[in-house]
């Protein structure tokens, strides 16, 4: 859109009748210059935008690499933890089984001791009953004789 520019009277006097043509010429030149400045600004903006997009893409690539490294580290850590857990479970299972075996052996030993004691007590009871059955009639006769 063209703006009407009023020429100062001194300039209009110098150019005379050619003044309006000169103003049109200046308007065309300024319009062309304006278009070139806009094009140059657009190109400069595009270059800057391209450079910034490249930088952002580089940062995104760096973040992806860091994420891949973190993922690999996490997976290796999980694998180590899984292996440690499995070995701990195996050790605990072996310890538990050996403890149970020791307890069973101890229990069998104690049971056999109890059986021996019961057997000895039974023998003593039988021996006492036989002795009582044998000695009772003798003591009974002795008591009757002296009484």
Secondary structure as UniProt FT lines:
FT   HELIX           9..15
FT   HELIX           16..18
FT   HELIX           19..146
//
